[in-house]
Amino acid sequence: MTATAPAPITVPRPVGAVLARLPAYPGSMLLVTALNLALARQLPQDVKDILQGKRLAIRVRDARVAFDFRWNGQRFTPSASQASPDLAISANAQDFLLLAQRRQDPDTLFFNRRLVMEGDTELGLVVKNALDALELPVLDPREWSPRAVLGRWAPGLFARSARP
């Protein structure tokens, strides 16, 4: 991880205005699907016990979207939008991406006020420490381009289409 963050890039206001009008539940469903694939099996039992029934939210400030979810003891599940979750983590889209790519340290973003935790700070520290302790794949956006996804889904597709 680097000690200095790159120059901030934000989602343009018109894009954020459009995103803010979208229903929240589908986004929360996508987020919990990703969390369940990447994290659920790796979480230690003591962390699962602490998360049990807690209302959590990820808020992407510049995109003006929020993802609300819970831990039900087995997996993360989406939930209705919550005015005051037990823990809300807020940052701009770029900062969340930098965290997922492990190009930025959460403590640095926190102390620079680019990452904000609201609510149960003890729960926030448990979540942060649990994530730090896990072996997580580094998010590479190139791996999620349409061509890369289709290449994994249908490996021979591009090879066949390249033939005369």
C-alpha positions, 0 to 999 in steps of 0.5 A, a space after each residue: 500500500 502506498 502512503 500517499 493517495 493519488 489526486 482525488 477523482 470524483 464522480 461528476 455531479 450529474 452522474 451522481 444525481 442520476 445514480 441517486 435516483 436509482 432504487 437502492 435494493 439492486 445495488 445492495 444485492 450486488 454488493 452482498 453477493 460480492 461480499 458473500 463470494 469474497 468474505 463470508 467463508 473467511 470471516 472468523 466465528 468471533 467476527 460473525 458473532 459480533 456482526 450478527 443482526 447488525 445493520 451496516 451501510 456503505 455510502 459512496 458520497 460522490 456517487 450519492 448511493 448507499 448499500 444497506 445490508 446485514 449479517 444473518 449468521 450465515 451470509 450478508 443479506 441486503 436490507 431496506 435503506 436505514 437512516 441510522 445503521 449500526 455502522 456506516 462507512 462513507 468515502 468517495 468511489 475512488 477511495 473505495 476502489 483504492 482500498 479494494 486494490 490495496 493501493 491505499 491504507 484505510 488508516 491513512 484515508 481515515 486520518 485524512 478524513 476521506 474515509 468516515 465511520 459513523 455509529 458503533 466505532 468498536 464494530 468499525 474497528 472489528 470490521 477493519 481488523 477482520 478485513 486486514 487479517 483476511 487474504 483477499 484478492 486485489 480488485 483489478 478493474 481490467 478483470 471486469 471489462 466485458 471482454 474479460 468477463 466474457 472470456 472467463 464465461 465463454 473461453 473460446 468465444 474470442 478465439 472462434 471469432 478471430 478465425 477467418 
